[in-house]
């Protein structure tokens, strides 16, 4: 069964689920899904929670040892497993199939894929057999905006803050553009105005003071060789907890376009949102960038991008932002 965040709670009231597979890139949905699942599971029984991360193949063996290990104090266990693979390898598929066979009323399995992009093909070919009986697949791609609106409404309700209808609509209408920025923005509003009726004027005034900057501002400053500006923009994006995967994707698109223009080589387009980023980049003149950067510089950029992708899997945020800073200034 495929379900989204806004319908998850209602569905779990009716069904007994022992395996949960969550394919999400947005942290707010990952957090919300886990909260709904754990609240439902712990209503009747107390489960011991285990958090594990899969970085390499050996980690699967360690996970099975943990599952099979007898615990005299707690027979009921929840295993929350995060897999940072951006592609579903055959080895991962075999391990997920094996893992789901362990789940039962005493062992609950939650598998998280924060880097895996959900597609219909992925669901049909890989997860089709895993979503039967006591298993469920959770993803918000089909109704992304509706799920963001659900999250905002729930957040407002749980925090106890009061907003005018126009203020609430302002959040609902704008948050989908950069959900990380607006989730932080909402958290700040909750702290700033705990016992005040919040109006749209108050929201817009505060919004203006923390004006959103996105990936396009960053890549534009790189293309126009404004190195100091690109570093400043990157610093702001880091403070906003901006999705660095988007920065990596648009930078990779830029490098492939430069390579194509210089050597007429085929552009790889099998990564997330390539077409969208290409259209954005091609709105700016690339003539001086292509002319001023040789193949050695392009190769260096590729090496850094590959390093960043490794560190994304290892969740080394500090190193990721450090390498992005280098990418901000290596092109002339």
PEKADA-V993565 format. One record per residue. N is the residue number from 0. D_FIRST is the distance of its C-alpha to the first C-alpha in Angstrom with 1 decimal. Layout:
BEGIN
n:N d_first:D_FIRST
n:N d_first:D_FIRST
END
This chain:
BEGIN
n:0 d_first:0.0
n:1 d_first:3.8
n:2 d_first:6.4
n:3 d_first:10.2
n:4 d_first:13.1
n:5 d_first:14.6
n:6 d_first:11.9
n:7 d_first:10.9
n:8 d_first:14.0
n:9 d_first:13.6
n:10 d_first:10.1
n:11 d_first:11.6
n:12 d_first:14.6
n:13 d_first:13.0
n:14 d_first:10.9
n:15 d_first:12.3
n:16 d_first:10.5
n:17 d_first:12.7
n:18 d_first:11.2
n:19 d_first:10.2
n:20 d_first:10.4
n:21 d_first:12.0
n:22 d_first:13.3
n:23 d_first:16.0
n:24 d_first:19.7
n:25 d_first:20.9
n:26 d_first:22.1
n:27 d_first:21.8
n:28 d_first:18.0
n:29 d_first:17.9
n:30 d_first:20.3
n:31 d_first:18.7
n:32 d_first:15.2
n:33 d_first:17.2
n:34 d_first:19.4
n:35 d_first:16.8
n:36 d_first:15.2
n:37 d_first:18.8
n:38 d_first:20.1
n:39 d_first:17.6
n:40 d_first:18.3
n:41 d_first:22.0
n:42 d_first:22.5
n:43 d_first:23.6
n:44 d_first:24.3
n:45 d_first:25.8
n:46 d_first:24.1
n:47 d_first:26.0
n:48 d_first:24.3
n:49 d_first:24.7
n:50 d_first:24.4
n:51 d_first:24.6
n:52 d_first:24.8
n:53 d_first:24.6
n:54 d_first:27.5
n:55 d_first:28.6
n:56 d_first:27.9
n:57 d_first:30.0
n:58 d_first:27.8
n:59 d_first:25.1
n:60 d_first:27.9
n:61 d_first:28.8
n:62 d_first:25.3
n:63 d_first:25.3
n:64 d_first:28.7
n:65 d_first:27.6
n:66 d_first:24.8
n:67 d_first:27.2
n:68 d_first:30.1
n:69 d_first:31.1
n:70 d_first:31.6
n:71 d_first:34.1
n:72 d_first:33.4
n:73 d_first:29.6
n:74 d_first:27.5
n:75 d_first:24.3
n:76 d_first:23.0
n:77 d_first:20.4
n:78 d_first:20.3
n:79 d_first:19.4
n:80 d_first:19.8
n:81 d_first:20.5
n:82 d_first:20.6
n:83 d_first:22.8
n:84 d_first:22.6
n:85 d_first:22.5
n:86 d_first:21.6
n:87 d_first:19.4
n:88 d_first:22.2
n:89 d_first:22.1
n:90 d_first:23.2
n:91 d_first:20.4
n:92 d_first:17.9
n:93 d_first:19.9
n:94 d_first:20.0
n:95 d_first:16.3
n:96 d_first:15.9
n:97 d_first:18.9
n:98 d_first:17.8
n:99 d_first:14.5
n:100 d_first:16.9
n:101 d_first:18.9
n:102 d_first:16.4
n:103 d_first:17.2
n:104 d_first:18.5
n:105 d_first:21.3
n:106 d_first:19.7
n:107 d_first:16.8
n:108 d_first:15.7
n:109 d_first:14.8
n:110 d_first:15.0
n:111 d_first:16.2
n:112 d_first:17.0
n:113 d_first:19.4
n:114 d_first:21.1
n:115 d_first:18.4
n:116 d_first:18.0
n:117 d_first:14.6
n:118 d_first:14.9
n:119 d_first:13.2
n:120 d_first:15.1
n:121 d_first:13.9
n:122 d_first:10.2
n:123 d_first:11.4
n:124 d_first:14.2
n:125 d_first:13.3
n:126 d_first:9.7
n:127 d_first:8.6
n:128 d_first:9.9
n:129 d_first:8.8
n:130 d_first:5.1
n:131 d_first:6.5
n:132 d_first:8.5
n:133 d_first:9.3
n:134 d_first:7.3
n:135 d_first:5.2
n:136 d_first:6.0
n:137 d_first:8.4
n:138 d_first:10.7
n:139 d_first:13.3
n:140 d_first:14.8
n:141 d_first:14.1
n:142 d_first:15.7
n:143 d_first:17.8
n:144 d_first:20.8
n:145 d_first:19.2
n:146 d_first:17.6
n:147 d_first:21.1
n:148 d_first:22.6
n:149 d_first:20.4
n:150 d_first:21.4
n:151 d_first:25.1
n:152 d_first:25.2
n:153 d_first:23.9
n:154 d_first:26.3
n:155 d_first:29.2
n:156 d_first:28.5
n:157 d_first:28.3
n:158 d_first:31.4
n:159 d_first:33.5
n:160 d_first:35.1
n:161 d_first:36.3
n:162 d_first:36.1
n:163 d_first:37.6
n:164 d_first:35.2
n:165 d_first:36.6
n:166 d_first:36.0
n:167 d_first:32.3
n:168 d_first:31.9
n:169 d_first:33.6
n:170 d_first:30.9
n:171 d_first:28.0
n:172 d_first:29.7
n:173 d_first:30.6
n:174 d_first:28.1
n:175 d_first:25.7
n:176 d_first:28.6
n:177 d_first:28.6
n:178 d_first:26.2
n:179 d_first:27.8
n:180 d_first:31.2
n:181 d_first:30.3
n:182 d_first:28.5
n:183 d_first:31.8
n:184 d_first:33.7
n:185 d_first:32.1
n:186 d_first:32.7
n:187 d_first:36.4
n:188 d_first:36.7
n:189 d_first:35.5
n:190 d_first:38.3
n:191 d_first:40.9
n:192 d_first:40.6
n:193 d_first:39.6
n:194 d_first:41.7
n:195 d_first:42.3
n:196 d_first:41.0
n:197 d_first:39.7
n:198 d_first:40.7
n:199 d_first:39.7
n:200 d_first:43.1
n:201 d_first:42.5
n:202 d_first:39.1
n:203 d_first:40.7
n:204 d_first:43.7
n:205 d_first:41.8
n:206 d_first:39.4
n:207 d_first:42.5
n:208 d_first:43.8
n:209 d_first:40.7
n:210 d_first:40.1
n:211 d_first:37.0
n:212 d_first:37.7
n:213 d_first:35.2
n:214 d_first:34.9
n:215 d_first:37.1
n:216 d_first:40.0
n:217 d_first:39.9
n:218 d_first:39.8
n:219 d_first:42.5
n:220 d_first:44.9
n:221 d_first:44.4
n:222 d_first:45.2
n:223 d_first:48.2
n:224 d_first:49.4
n:225 d_first:49.5
n:226 d_first:48.8
n:227 d_first:49.7
n:228 d_first:47.5
n:229 d_first:44.5
n:230 d_first:44.9
n:231 d_first:45.2
n:232 d_first:42.1
n:233 d_first:40.1
n:234 d_first:41.4
n:235 d_first:40.2
n:236 d_first:36.7
n:237 d_first:36.6
n:238 d_first:37.6
n:239 d_first:34.9
n:240 d_first:32.3
n:241 d_first:31.5
n:242 d_first:28.8
n:243 d_first:31.1
n:244 d_first:28.6
n:245 d_first:29.5
n:246 d_first:33.1
n:247 d_first:32.7
n:248 d_first:31.0
n:249 d_first:33.7
n:250 d_first:36.5
n:251 d_first:35.2
n:252 d_first:35.2
n:253 d_first:38.7
n:254 d_first:40.0
n:255 d_first:38.7
n:256 d_first:40.3
n:257 d_first:43.6
n:258 d_first:43.5
n:259 d_first:42.9
n:260 d_first:45.8
n:261 d_first:48.1
n:262 d_first:47.5
n:263 d_first:45.6
n:264 d_first:42.8
n:265 d_first:39.3
n:266 d_first:36.9
n:267 d_first:33.7
n:268 d_first:30.8
n:269 d_first:27.6
n:270 d_first:27.0
n:271 d_first:25.1
n:272 d_first:26.8
n:273 d_first:29.9
n:274 d_first:30.8
n:275 d_first:30.7
n:276 d_first:32.8
n:277 d_first:35.2
n:278 d_first:35.9
n:279 d_first:36.7
n:280 d_first:39.0
n:281 d_first:40.8
n:282 d_first:42.0
n:283 d_first:44.4
n:284 d_first:47.3
n:285 d_first:46.8
n:286 d_first:50.3
n:287 d_first:51.9
n:288 d_first:48.8
n:289 d_first:48.9
n:290 d_first:52.7
n:291 d_first:53.0
n:292 d_first:50.4
n:293 d_first:51.0
n:294 d_first:48.7
n:295 d_first:49.3
n:296 d_first:47.9
n:297 d_first:44.8
n:298 d_first:44.4
n:299 d_first:44.7
n:300 d_first:42.0
n:301 d_first:39.7
n:302 d_first:40.5
n:303 d_first:39.7
n:304 d_first:36.3
n:305 d_first:35.4
n:306 d_first:36.6
n:307 d_first:34.5
n:308 d_first:31.3
n:309 d_first:32.1
n:310 d_first:32.8
n:311 d_first:29.5
n:312 d_first:27.7
n:313 d_first:30.1
n:314 d_first:29.7
n:315 d_first:33.5
n:316 d_first:33.6
n:317 d_first:37.4
n:318 d_first:38.1
n:319 d_first:35.7
n:320 d_first:37.6
n:321 d_first:40.8
n:322 d_first:40.1
n:323 d_first:38.9
n:324 d_first:42.3
n:325 d_first:44.0
n:326 d_first:42.1
n:327 d_first:43.4
n:328 d_first:47.0
n:329 d_first:47.3
n:330 d_first:47.4
n:331 d_first:50.8
END
